[in-house]
Amino acid sequence: MKTRVIQDEPEEPLRPRSDSPRAPRTSDSPRTSDRSERLTMSRLLYRIGHFSGRHPWRVLVTWLAIVAAAFLLNQSVGGANDESFRLPGAESQKAADALRERFPQETVATSDIVFHSDEGLTGPAAKAALARARTDLAAIPHVIAVSDPYDARSPTVSRDGRIAFTTVAFDSNEKITAAQFDAAQQAIEPARAAGLQVEYGGGLAEAKGDDGGNSEMLGIGLAVVILAIAFGSLVAMSLPVVVALAALLFGISVIGILSGVVDVPKIATVVAMMLGLGVGIDYALFVLTRYRQNLAGGMPVPEAAGRANATAGLSVLFAGITVIVAIVGLQVAGIPMLTVMGWISALMVAVTLLAALTLLPAMLGLVGTRVDSLRIPLVKRRPTYNPRSKSSRWSALVVRKPLRYGIAAAVLLGALAVPVFSMRLGIPDAGNDPPGTTTRTSYDLLAEGFGPGVNGPLQVVIELNGADRSALDGVDTAVRADPGVASVGAIALSPKNDLAAFSVTPATAPQNAATDRLVDRLRDDVLPTALRGTDAAPMLTGETAMVKDLSAQLQARMLWFLGAVIGLSFIVLMIVFRSVLVPLKAAALNLLSIGASYGVVVAVFQWGWGASLLGVHETMPIFSLAPMLMFAVLFGLSMDYEVFLLSRVREQYRRHGDPHAAIIEGVGSTARVITSAALIMIGVFGAFVLDPNVQTKVFGVGLSVAVLLDVTLVRMVLVPSAMSLLGRHAWWLPGPLDRILPDIHPDMDDADALLPADAPSEGKTPGARPAELV
């Protein structure tokens, strides 16, 4: 039986631009004075890749030492996640700060313990069990008070006597520890022994650790399957995964170290893990793909690694820079938590970039020509570009009729974006936790026994400004008269009699729109009217008030944020592609696809369409920070694929000057690797939908849907349509910009110019691996 030899089809050799009768007169015409400038970055990446491939153990040992040091340092000085939220300048934040400063005893860490019994909690046995539990709870270190549910002044037993709760106060506002939770478990054991149901809310529930999951492991598993199909080799499949995991371990360790210095919320770490896994595997995939092509062309291993770094690695570098620039744009929002989330995510992307451009070439140097070893049965290797492939035929069809297909895709994305206009922002609470968790059960019991508003009380804070106590006469009565108020607490004065505060329990749940309207009435009408004629200044704080202030600040900063992200990304793409229209087109299409992903998120979580399939059993407003954070992440990721696809389109256009043929060739030669990369990203993001935390689900759905829409409707339809309509004008750059912008070519076709003078020229070498046998 004869053996059939299959190799990647060689790319068309470069023709000098002066020999091409169709060569366009654009900014791509070479400028001799800028040649060294435009090759500097490529040459640097070549040297890094070549050194790593030639001396793999030096690089691997260095990486191992750095990762180990970061891991051990995190174990010794790293901090825990901090969910504290601040909104500088907002009324709700000023009120909260005033309470913390002048009512310190009221701002310590607290946690509710809810008791329930269908037989009732007013009998002697139940009262005795609760009394013993309170005594044992009070003996826990750092506990300063435990409220009595049967206190006649402020009882916390429901009218039907079946539900009660006690509030445990600690001596600081630090996070409740696992040891304190274990002590609380022992303390309430008598109540459980008496047949009472006991559930936790607040800090004790967080210490219990109900939430969790192994979403990242599922994402890695899906990535392994996709890479195995894409490469057909266990060795090739393992390389991107190992690189991504090394980068992830290093990045998470650094984030842990930073958590000991700044407040890092858990959701920031989760989003960073999503990005680290997704882009880490994707970036390594692109460099590895070019390395395999170089080996098939006969290059020795260090040369193949160096050239892969200088070409695909350059595209990866600029794609990663675009992602980092977009995410760092969150600084403009002026919200500390969002700013931290942006910088943490950008740090993770930077680490994955470093790993893809240094660690991966070293691993390639280690495996050498055995990169395709351990072949997977039934998976055949395909040529890099096949003009008869489905992607090539599809792109040719779109290029022939760009208006028809472009309009159809745009209409579909527009329809998906319609729900965005009804988006309502909020912060998920325990009522959105999975059924059966202690936080959700305690939330439901409290709402059943004391009304839905008890889970989100408001706090009225009044700065007296020299006014006497009489200025407060009638304030609580005026608030109680509002139909949206269920109850009002007693007015308390600070020790210096300069600040007054009292609680307000709404008649509706925290996420109910009626509660939002109550906040507006109290701020705009009820409180100002009750204090008219005095110097006292009222403020309102609490969860709902904080969310409203957050939404207002996000809306006020949104245009600045969009301008910063789009503007900075435009500049990066303009430098990369030396074009004005290509970045404009990319920004417009990205806005359309991101809007469609927002629409899907609103339809699922706010409208409830298919939410139960994702383990979400209650409709909810969209997490307030999600739209801005998702925009930054998605805009950057969309630019990733823009760089990878249009780099090849531009390369082909510079070869022969035919814009329509360049689109077909560019899409056909990158569709398979971009699709594999997108499937990996979708798998990683989609796996986080299974996480119990509803905020994580929002990001998982939004990011995975956005990547799916981007790689299908945008990359395969709208980009070819728009580029076909623009034709040669797509690469137009005004003369003044042409003279001042650096000339940097990702995926450069004149790769020989990257090499030092003593480097071997491209071609077959005695050390090259043999052609692949199928």
Salt bridges, closest charged atoms under 4 A:
ASP8 OD2 - ARG381 NH2 3.27
GLU11 OE2 - ARG648 NH1 3.60
GLU11 OE1 - ARG655 NH2 3.29
ASP28 OD1 - ARG650 NH2 2.39
ASP34 OD2 - ARG31 NH1 2.30
GLU91 OE2 - ARG523 NE 3.08
ASP97 OD1 - ARG86 NH1 3.08
ASP97 OD1 - ARG100 NH1 3.08
ASP118 OD1 - HIS116 NE2 3.20
ASP118 OD1 - ARG162 NH1 3.24
ASP151 OD2 - ARG153 NH2 3.21
ASP160 OD2 - ARG162 NE 3.00
ASP171 OD2 - HIS142 ND1 2.98
ASP210 OD1 - LYS208 NZ 2.89
ASP211 OD2 - LYS266 NZ 2.91
GLU303 OE2 - ARG307 NE 2.87
ASP372 OD1 - ARG292 NE 2.87
ASP372 OD2 - ARG381 NH1 3.38
ASP372 OD2 - ARG769 NH2 3.63
ASP444 OD2 - ARG440 NE 3.05
GLU448 OE2 - ARG162 NH2 2.48
GLU463 OE2 - ARG102 NH1 2.75
ASP482 OD1 - ARG521 NH2 2.83
ASP498 OD2 - ARG102 NH1 3.10
ASP516 OD2 - ARG424 NH1 3.52
ASP520 OD1 - LYS548 NZ 3.29
ASP549 OD1 - ARG523 NH1 2.84
GLU618 OE2 - ARG440 NH2 2.98
GLU642 OE2 - LYS585 NZ 2.27
GLU642 OE1 - ARG715 NH1 2.38
GLU651 OE1 - ARG648 NE 3.60
GLU651 OE2 - ARG655 NH2 3.44
ASP658 OD2 - ARG22 NH1 3.13
GLU665 OE1 - HIS656 NE2 2.89
ASP710 OD2 - ARG715 NE 2.97
ASP738 OD1 - ARG578 NH2 2.19
ASP743 OD2 - ARG38 NE 3.90
ASP743 OD1 - ARG578 NE 3.59
ASP743 OD1 - HIS745 NE2 2.85
ASP747 OD1 - ARG290 NH2 3.55
ASP747 OD2 - ARG648 NH2 3.84
ASP749 OD1 - ARG654 NH1 3.14
ASP750 OD2 - ARG35 NH2 3.55
ASP750 OD2 - ARG38 NH2 3.58
ASP752 OD1 - ARG307 NH2 3.07
GLU762 OE1 - ARG307 NH1 3.79
GLU772 OE2 - ARG375 NH2 2.98
GLU772 OE1 - ARG381 NH1 3.21
